[in-house]
């Protein structure tokens, strides 16, 4: 393969110290020694329109507006994947903040305006950034704040402040999502776009997401959130992201249309020239691989703005060396091979633990998610045809970074920046939808707070509907009723529930064993009596477990779904209640009908729980709204022939808006 030295590229190759070297994974005992791989180390000059202070930022933002563009800001910007997508949608990122020097260098090279290395965990920086965003007239604020897990005490403290309209003291601000929220609350930009991993929404209470939605709605934003599969927007990988869009003044937002075709791995990288593991071009960071030209629409897009001087060059097409045993392992693999299937002599890890340690990508399918982990271990990303791991450029392609985009630092830093980035193509679609919403503003149908208030009021309006133990006074009442009467005919429930409700605690049930056995027979569910009595005995010996949300979910013989319902119905105390978001008891059916999105049939733990959270909110109505949702699912919103005319959500329901006379 011919190798040359590139020209006209804004990089300088400098010496690399041992600290900059990439280290291969440690070998198995008795194996090879550890090898170090040096650079090249890419340095990037600032953008010609980069500025260094507030005055420069304000002037640059004004110039952006005069050019017919829209000023945006990107917090936790990383290398600028989202910023790049915003640019394609008509926005210019005039301010970016991150706390990683190499990511900041990469962003500052590709975007004008003010790009700074600041810690947004610092309250002074939070105030400063909010002021700069206001001064620059930013129209769209974006960011992907990392979200750390919370202790129960921490959640209770924040919940108390939120529900009582109290602002957090700056000296207690430690969590970056709260810094992001404070900047929004202070600067009040017309639009906000937040991106994060779905795990942010997957704790039982969905605490962070519900808190953010509540606070944004309380200051006049309409909020939409969704778990997005990036491949639906042309990104050639399985990558799920949680997206939140908030528009000021109650403006509605419509999600962008999905793309009809998937882009496969080979569509994305099949035009890049073959290289051996560990190969480096002459010229260091300015060196290139010879390039013949694109052959797919995606590849042409990636090459669209490459300069004419670089038309037959591809930069950063470099990867790690391959050990001899790994080369033999790669040779034995196709896209379906698991680590345990490899010959024993090429395995370096236990195959009972690391069953997916090595993964050859399927050229005819999507790539697995490109994460920052690729910077340390590329074995999950073995080239579909060549016996090596992915190159920097191939990883960038799978994240939809174009070929002219360079990354500051050594290859390990480039991989890390790529893995942490928002795919630019996803950002382009989302920002385009935000732009369209602002250009043609329409009022949102209803806020989460509106829906929650309706459900809570409806729940408070009557004593007994589908599930009377939703108004139980003790957790044990809920548990034994669920275990005995779940899905029982309405007439059975009405007759037996008052009898069960007499036994408020497990020891009461134990003392009335004979009565429980007889009642179970009346319900035609005699076998359940023994299970209930066994559980009652276990809890009677340790009654404190009933008051502990975590321990209750771990009690043998008690399903987590029943425990969750008991916790929701009877909180441990106003400040201690977890208020879990349920996807059982038919609530997903109601959520699907209400939203018009079939969340009851796909991704119940992501899309479904998000939709339920959107209906119940996070303020003082949340628990009663959730109980109202459960009651609605088990009384009016039945699987067939629902009683829509009596439903408190009828005017807001998507199904009713489509056809008010529709029978389900």
C-alpha positions in Angstrom: 0.0 0.0 0.0 1.3 3.4 -0.9 1.8 5.8 1.9 2.5 9.5 1.7 2.5 12.7 3.7 -0.7 14.8 3.6 -0.7 18.4 2.8 -3.0 21.2 3.8 -4.2 19.5 7.0 -4.3 21.6 10.1 -2.4 19.2 12.3 1.1 18.9 13.7 2.7 15.6 14.7 4.7 15.9 17.9 6.7 13.6 20.0 4.8 11.1 22.2 5.8 10.3 25.8 5.3 6.9 27.5 2.2 8.5 29.2 0.6 9.0 25.7 1.2 5.4 24.6 -1.6 2.9 24.2 -1.2 -0.2 26.1 -2.4 -3.5 24.9 -4.4 -5.7 27.2 -2.2 -7.7 29.7 -1.4 -11.2 28.4 -2.3 -14.4 30.2 0.2 -15.8 32.6 3.2 -17.2 30.7 2.3 -15.3 27.5 3.7 -12.4 25.7 5.1 -9.3 27.2 3.2 -6.0 27.2 3.8 -3.9 24.1 3.4 -0.2 23.9 2.1 1.5 20.8 3.1 5.1 20.2 1.0 7.9 18.6 0.7 9.6 16.3 -0.4 12.5 18.4 -2.7 14.9 16.6 -2.6 18.6 17.5 -5.4 20.9 16.1 -5.2 24.7 15.7 -8.2 26.7 16.9 -10.9 27.6 14.4 -10.2 31.0 12.6 -13.4 32.4 14.2 -12.6 31.1 17.7 -12.9 33.7 20.4 -11.6 33.9 24.0 -14.0 36.2 26.0 -17.6 37.4 26.4 -17.2 40.3 24.0 -15.9 38.1 21.3 -18.7 35.6 21.9 -21.3 38.3 21.6 -19.8 39.6 18.4 -19.5 36.1 16.9 -23.1 35.3 17.8 -24.3 38.5 16.1 -22.3 37.6 13.0 -23.9 34.2 13.0 -27.4 35.8 13.0 -26.5 38.2 10.2 -25.4 35.3 8.1 -28.9 33.8 8.5 -27.8 31.1 11.0 -29.0 30.4 14.5 -26.8 30.6 17.6 -26.6 27.5 19.8 -24.7 26.3 22.8 -23.4 22.8 23.6 -22.7 21.9 27.2 -20.8 18.7 28.0 -20.0 18.9 24.3 -17.2 16.4 24.0 -15.6 16.4 20.6 -18.6 18.0 19.1 -20.7 15.3 17.5 -23.9 17.0 18.4 -22.5 20.4 17.5 -21.7 19.1 14.1 -25.3 17.8 13.6 -26.6 21.2 14.7 -24.5 22.9 12.1 -26.0 20.7 9.4 -29.5 21.7 10.6 -28.8 25.5 10.4 -27.4 26.2 13.8 -23.9 27.4 14.7 -22.6 26.4 18.1 -21.2 29.7 19.4 -20.4 28.4 22.9 -19.3 25.0 24.0 -18.2 23.7 27.4 -16.5 20.4 28.3 -14.0 19.3 31.0 -11.7 17.1 28.9 -8.7 19.0 27.3 -8.5 16.8 24.2 -12.2 17.1 23.5 -12.1 20.8 24.0 -9.1 21.0 21.5 -11.1 19.0 19.0 -14.2 21.1 19.4 -12.3 24.4 19.2 -10.7 23.4 16.0 -14.0 22.7 14.2 -16.3 25.4 15.5 -16.0 29.2 15.9 -17.1 31.0 19.0 -16.1 30.3 22.6 -15.0 26.7 23.5 -13.8 26.4 27.1 -12.5 23.7 29.4 -14.7 24.4 32.5 -16.1 22.2 35.3 -19.8 22.7 35.4 -19.9 21.1 38.8 -18.6 24.6 40.0 -21.5 26.9 40.9 -19.6 30.0 39.8 -19.1 28.4 36.3 -22.8 27.6 36.2 -23.7 31.2 36.8 -21.1 32.4 34.3 -22.3 30.0 31.5 -25.9 31.0 32.1 -24.9 34.7 31.7 -22.9 34.0 28.5 -25.7 32.1 26.9 -28.1 35.0 27.7 -25.6 37.6 26.3 -25.1 35.6 23.1 -28.8 35.2 22.5 -28.6 31.4 22.2 -31.7 29.9 20.6 -31.0 26.2 21.2 -29.2 24.9 24.3 -28.0 21.3 24.0 -26.1 19.0 26.2 -25.5 15.5 27.6 -24.9 15.8 31.3 -23.7 12.6 33.0 -26.2 11.4 35.6 -24.9 9.7 38.7 -26.9 7.3 40.9 -28.5 8.7 44.0 -28.9 7.5 47.5 -32.5 7.3 48.8 -31.7 10.2 51.2 -30.4 12.3 48.3 -33.5 11.6 46.2 -35.8 12.5 49.1 -34.0 15.8 49.8 -34.2 16.9 46.2 -37.8 15.7 45.8 -38.8 17.8 48.9 -37.3 20.9 47.4 -38.8 20.4 44.0 -42.3 19.8 45.3 -42.1 22.8 47.7 -40.8 25.1 45.0 -37.4 25.6 46.8 -34.2 26.2 44.8 -31.1 24.3 45.6 -28.3 26.2 47.3 -25.4 26.5 45.0 -23.0 25.1 47.6 -24.9 21.9 47.5 -24.9 21.4 43.8 -22.8 18.4 42.9 -24.7 16.7 40.1 -24.1 17.8 36.6 -27.7 17.3 35.4 -28.7 19.8 38.0 -26.1 22.2 36.8 -27.6 21.9 33.3 -31.1 22.4 34.6 -29.9 25.5 36.6 -28.5 27.0 33.4 -31.8 26.4 31.6 -33.7 27.9 34.4 -31.5 31.0 34.5 -31.0 31.6 30.7 -34.4 30.5 29.5 -33.4 29.7 25.9 -36.2 29.1 23.4 -35.3 25.5 23.0 -33.4 22.8 24.9 -32.2 19.4 23.6 -30.7 17.0 26.1 -29.2 13.6 25.3 -28.2 10.8 27.6 -28.1 7.0 27.9 -31.5 5.4 28.7 -30.1 4.2 32.0 -30.9 7.7 33.2 -34.6 6.8 33.0 -34.4 3.1 34.1 -34.2 3.3 37.8 -37.5 2.3 39.3 -38.5 5.8 40.2 -37.1 7.4 37.1 -36.2 10.1 39.5 -33.9 12.3 37.5 -36.1 12.4 34.4 -39.3 13.1 36.3 -37.6 15.8 38.3 -36.3 17.5 35.1 -39.6 17.4 33.4 -41.4 18.8 36.4 -39.0 21.7 36.8 -38.9 22.5 33.1 -42.7 22.5 32.9 -42.9 24.7 36.0 -41.0 27.5 34.2 -43.1 27.3 31.0 -41.5 24.7 28.8 -43.4 21.9 27.0 -41.4 18.7 27.3 -41.1 15.6 25.2 -38.8 12.7 25.9 -38.2 9.5 24.0 -35.8 6.6 23.9 -34.4 6.7 20.4 -32.7 3.9 18.4 -30.1 5.9 16.4 -30.2 3.4 13.4 -33.7 4.8 12.7 -32.0 8.0 11.7 -29.3 6.6 9.5 -26.6 5.8 12.1 -25.1 2.4 11.2 -25.1 0.9 14.7 -27.3 -0.3 17.5 -27.2 2.7 19.8 -30.1 3.7 22.1 -30.2 7.3 23.5 -32.6 9.1 25.8 -33.6 12.4 24.2 -35.4 15.2 26.0 -36.7 18.2 24.0 -38.1 21.3 25.9 -39.6 24.2 24.0 -40.3 27.5 25.7 -43.8 29.1 25.9 -45.6 25.7 25.7 -44.7 25.1 22.0 -45.3 21.6 20.8 -42.6 19.4 19.3 -42.9 16.6 16.7 -40.3 13.9 16.5 -38.5 13.7 13.1 -39.6 11.1 10.7 -37.5 7.9 10.8 -35.4 6.9 7.8 -36.7 4.0 5.7 -33.5 2.0 5.3 -30.8 0.8 7.6 -27.1 1.6 6.9 -25.0 -1.5 7.4 -21.4 -1.8 8.6 -20.2 -2.4 5.0 -22.3 0.5 3.7 -20.4 2.6 6.1 -16.8 1.4 6.0 -16.5 -0.9 2.9 -14.7 1.7 0.9 -11.9 2.2 3.3 -8.6 0.6 2.2 -7.4 -2.6 3.9 -4.7 -2.1 6.6 -2.9 -4.5 8.9 -3.2 -4.2 12.7 -0.7 -1.7 14.1 0.0 -0.1 10.7 1.0 3.6 10.7 1.5 5.9 7.7 4.6 7.8 7.2 4.4 11.4 8.3 2.7 10.7 11.6 -0.5 12.6 12.2 -0.2 14.2 8.8 0.1 10.8 7.0 -2.6 9.1 5.1 -3.8 5.9 3.4 -4.5 5.9 -0.3 -8.2 6.1 -1.0 -10.0 5.1 -4.3 -13.4 6.6 -3.7 -16.9 6.0 -2.2 -19.4 3.5 -3.5 -22.5 4.0 -1.3 -24.7 7.0 -0.5 -23.5 7.0 3.1 -19.8 6.9 2.0 -20.4 9.8 -0.4 -21.9 11.7 2.5 -18.9 11.1 4.6 -16.6 12.3 1.8 -18.7 15.2 0.7 -16.7 18.1 2.2 -13.2 16.6 1.9 -10.9 19.1 0.2 -9.9 18.4 -3.4 -6.3 18.1 -2.2 -7.3 15.2 0.0 -9.7 13.6 -2.4 -7.6 10.4 -2.6 -6.5 10.4 1.1 -8.0 9.0 4.2 -6.6 10.1 7.6 -6.6 8.4 11.0 -7.0 4.9 9.4 -4.9 3.4 12.1 -5.5 0.7 14.8 -3.8 -1.4 17.4 -1.3 -4.2 16.6 -2.7 -7.7 16.8 -1.1 -10.4 18.9 -0.3 -13.7 17.2 -2.9 -15.7 19.3 -5.5 -13.0 18.7 -4.8 -13.1 15.0 -5.5 -16.9 15.0 -8.7 -16.3 17.0 -9.9 -13.6 14.6 -9.2 -15.9 11.7 -11.4 -18.6 13.3 -14.3 -16.2 13.7 -17.3 -15.0 11.7 -20.0 -12.7 12.8 -21.9 -15.5 14.7 -18.9 -16.9 16.6 -18.9 -16.6 20.3 -15.8 -16.6 22.5 -16.6 -20.0 23.9 -16.6 -21.4 20.4 -12.9 -20.6 19.8 -10.1 -23.2 20.0 -8.7 -23.4 23.5 -5.2 -22.5 22.5 -6.2 -19.0 21.4 -8.3 -18.1 24.4 -6.8 -15.7 27.0 -9.9 -15.4 29.2 -12.4 -17.6 30.9 -15.2 -18.3 28.3 -17.8 -18.8 31.0 -17.4 -15.1 32.0 -16.3 -13.5 28.8 -18.7 -15.2 26.4 -18.9 -12.1 24.2 -15.3 -10.9 24.8 -14.5 -11.0 21.1 -17.1 -9.9 18.4 -16.6 -9.8 14.7 -18.9 -7.2 13.2 -21.5 -8.4 10.7 -20.9 -6.5 7.5 -24.6 -6.9 6.5 -26.0 -5.6 9.8 -25.6 -2.7 12.2 -22.5 -2.4 14.3 -22.8 -2.9 18.0 -22.7 0.3 20.0 -19.5 2.3 19.7 -18.6 3.3 23.3 -15.7 4.9 25.0 -14.6 1.4 26.0 -13.2 1.0 22.5 -10.3 3.2 23.6 -9.1 0.4 26.0 -10.4 -2.7 24.4 -11.2 -3.1 20.7 -12.1 -6.8 20.8 -15.8 -6.1 20.6 -15.2 -4.4 17.3 -13.3 -6.8 15.0 -13.4 -5.8 11.3 -15.9 -7.9 9.3 -13.3 -9.1 6.8 -9.8 -8.2 8.1 -8.2 -9.9 11.2 -7.8 -6.7 13.3 -9.9 -4.3 15.4 -11.4 -1.2 13.9 -9.4 1.8 13.0 -10.0 5.3 14.3 -11.5 6.3 11.0 -13.8 3.3 10.8 -15.1 4.0 14.4 -15.7 7.6 13.4 -17.6 6.5 10.3 -19.9 4.2 12.4 -20.6 7.3 14.5 -21.3 9.3 11.3 -18.3 11.7 11.7 -17.3 12.8 8.2 -13.8 12.0 6.9 -12.5 15.5 7.2 -13.1 15.6 10.9 -10.0 15.0 13.0 -9.6 14.2 16.7 -6.9 15.8 19.0 -4.5 13.6 21.0 -3.2 10.1 20.6 -5.3 7.3 19.1 -6.7 6.3 22.5 -8.0 9.8 23.0 -9.5 9.8 19.5 -11.3 6.5 20.2 -12.6 7.8 23.6 -13.9 11.0 22.0 -15.6 9.0 19.2 -17.3 6.6 21.7 -18.5 9.4 23.9 -20.0 11.4 21.1 -23.6 11.9 20.0 -23.7 10.8 16.3 -23.8 13.9 14.2 -26.5 12.5 11.9 -28.8 12.0 14.9 -28.1 15.5 16.0 -29.0 16.9 12.6 -32.4 15.2 12.5 -33.3 16.3 16.1 -32.1 19.9 15.6 -34.0 20.1 12.3 -37.2 19.1 14.1 -36.6 21.7 16.8 -36.0 24.3 14.1 -39.3 23.4 12.4 -41.2 23.6 15.7 -39.9 27.1 16.4 -40.5 28.3 12.9 -44.2 27.2 13.0 -45.1 27.4 16.7 -48.2 25.5 17.9 -49.4 25.0 21.5 -48.7 21.6 23.0 -51.9 19.6 23.8 -51.2 19.2 27.5 -48.4 19.1 29.9 -47.5 16.2 32.2 -48.7 18.3 35.1 -52.1 18.7 33.4 -52.5 14.9 32.8 -51.3 14.1 36.3 -53.8 16.5 37.9 -56.7 15.0 35.9 -55.7 11.5 37.0 -55.2 12.4 40.6 -58.5 14.2 40.8 -60.3 11.3 39.2 -58.7 8.9 41.6 -59.8 11.0 44.6 -63.4 11.2 43.4 -64.6 7.7 44.3 -63.9 5.0 46.8 -64.1 1.8 44.8 -63.6 1.0 41.2 -61.6 -1.8 39.6 -59.0 -2.4 42.4 -60.2 -1.4 45.8 -56.9 -2.2 47.6 -55.4 0.8 45.7 -56.8 2.7 48.8 -55.5 0.2 51.3 -54.0 1.5 54.6 -51.2 -1.1 54.9 -48.8 -2.8 52.6 -49.8 -6.2 53.8 -53.4 -5.5 52.7 -52.2 -4.8 49.2 -49.9 -7.8 49.1 -52.5 -10.4 50.2 -55.2 -8.9 48.0 -53.0 -9.0 45.0 -51.9 -12.5 45.6 -55.5 -13.8 46.1 -57.7 -11.5 43.9 -55.6 -10.3 41.0 -57.7 -10.7 37.8 -60.6 -12.1 39.8 -64.2 -11.3 38.5 -65.5 -7.9 39.8 -68.2 -9.5 41.8 -65.7 -11.7 43.6 -63.5 -8.7 44.4 -66.4 -6.7 45.8 -67.4 -9.6 48.1 -64.0 -10.8 49.3 -61.9 -7.6 49.6 -63.7 -6.3 52.7 -63.0 -9.6 54.4 -59.3 -9.5 53.6 -59.0 -5.8 54.5 -59.7 -6.7 58.1 -56.2 -8.3 58.4 -54.0 -5.3 58.3 -50.7 -7.0 59.2 -49.2 -10.5 58.4 -49.7 -11.7 62.0 -53.4 -11.0 61.6 -53.6 -13.3 58.7 -51.6 -16.0 60.5 -54.1 -15.8 63.4 -57.0 -16.3 61.0 -55.5 -19.2 58.9 -58.8 -21.1 58.8 -60.7 -18.1 57.6 -58.2 -17.4 54.8 -58.4 -21.0 53.6 -62.2 -20.7 53.5 -62.2 -17.4 51.8 -59.8 -18.6 49.2 -62.2 -21.4 48.4 -65.0 -19.0 47.8 -62.8 -17.2 45.3 -62.1 -20.6 43.6 -58.4 -20.0 44.4 -57.7 -22.4 47.3 -54.1 -23.2 46.3 -53.1 -19.6 46.9 -54.0 -19.7 50.6 -50.9 -21.8 51.4 -48.6 -19.4 49.5 -50.1 -16.4 51.3 -49.9 -18.0 54.7 -46.2 -19.0 54.2 -45.4 -15.4 53.2 -47.4 -14.1 56.2 -45.4 -16.2 58.6 -42.1 -15.1 57.1 -43.1 -11.4 57.4 -44.7 -11.8 60.8 -41.3 -12.9 62.1 -39.7 -9.8 60.6 -42.3 -7.0 60.3 -39.7 -4.3 59.7 -39.1 -5.7 56.2 -42.6 -4.4 55.2 -41.4 -0.9 55.8 -38.1 -1.3 53.8 -38.7 -0.8 50.1 -35.5 -2.6 49.0 -35.8 -5.5 51.4 -39.5 -6.0 50.6 -38.7 -6.6 47.0 -36.2 -9.4 47.9 -38.6 -11.4 50.2 -38.8 -15.0 48.9 -42.3 -15.8 47.7 -43.2 -12.2 46.8 -42.9 -11.0 43.3 -41.3 -7.7 42.6 -44.4 -6.4 40.8 -46.6 -7.0 43.8 -44.0 -5.4 46.1 -43.8 -2.4 43.8 -47.6 -1.9 43.9 -47.5 -2.1 47.8 -44.8 0.5 47.9 -46.7 2.8 45.6 -50.1 2.4 47.4 -48.6 2.8 50.9 -45.4 4.9 50.9 -43.0 4.5 53.8 -43.4 8.2 54.5 -43.8 11.4 52.5 -40.0 11.9 52.1 -39.1 8.2 52.0 -41.5 6.9 49.3 -39.8 5.6 46.1 -43.0 5.9 44.0 -41.8 3.3 41.5 -43.0 3.6 37.9 -45.1 0.5 37.1 -45.6 -1.1 33.8 -47.9 -3.8 35.1 -51.6 -3.9 35.9 -52.6 -2.7 32.4 -51.0 0.7 32.6 -49.1 0.3 29.4 -52.4 -0.3 27.5 -53.7 3.0 28.8 -50.4 4.8 28.0 -50.4 3.4 24.4 -53.9 4.5 23.7 -53.3 7.9 25.3 -50.1 8.6 23.3 -51.0 6.8 20.1 -47.7 5.0 20.3 -47.7 1.2 20.8 -45.5 1.2 23.9 -47.3 -1.8 25.3 -45.9 -3.9 22.5 -42.3 -2.9 22.3 -39.5 -1.9 24.8 -41.8 -2.0 27.8 -38.9 -1.1 30.2 -37.8 2.0 28.1 -40.5 3.4 25.8 -43.3 2.0 28.0 -42.0 3.4 31.3 -41.2 6.7 29.7 -44.8 7.1 28.5 -46.1 6.2 31.9 -43.8 8.7 33.5 -45.0 11.4 31.1 -48.6 10.8 32.4 -47.9 10.8 36.1 -45.3 13.5 36.4 -43.1 14.2 39.4 -44.9 16.7 41.7 -47.3 16.3 44.6 -50.0 14.6 42.3 -47.6 11.9 41.1 -48.5 9.1 43.4 -52.3 9.6 43.2 -52.0 10.1 39.5 -50.2 6.8 39.2 -52.8 5.0 41.3 -55.5 6.7 39.1 -53.7 5.3 36.0 -53.8 1.8 37.5 -57.4 2.1 38.5 -58.3 3.5 35.0 -56.7 0.5 33.4 -58.7 -1.9 35.5 -62.1 -0.2 35.3 -62.8 2.1 32.3 -59.9 1.5 29.9 -60.6 -2.2 29.5 -58.9 -4.4 26.8 -62.2 -4.5 24.8 -65.1 -2.1 24.8 -63.6 0.5 27.0 -65.9 3.1 28.6 -64.3 6.1 26.9 -67.2 8.5 27.6 -66.4 8.3 31.3 -62.7 8.5 31.1 -61.1 11.6 32.6 -58.5 11.8 29.8 -60.9 11.5 26.9 -60.3 15.0 25.5 -56.5 14.5 25.6 -56.4 10.9 24.4 -54.8 10.3 21.0 -57.3 7.6 20.2 -60.2 9.9 20.9 -58.6 12.7 18.8 -58.4 10.3 15.8 -61.9 9.0 16.1 -64.1 10.1 19.0 -66.6 7.3 18.2 -64.0 4.6 18.1 -64.6 1.4 20.0 -61.5 -0.5 21.1 
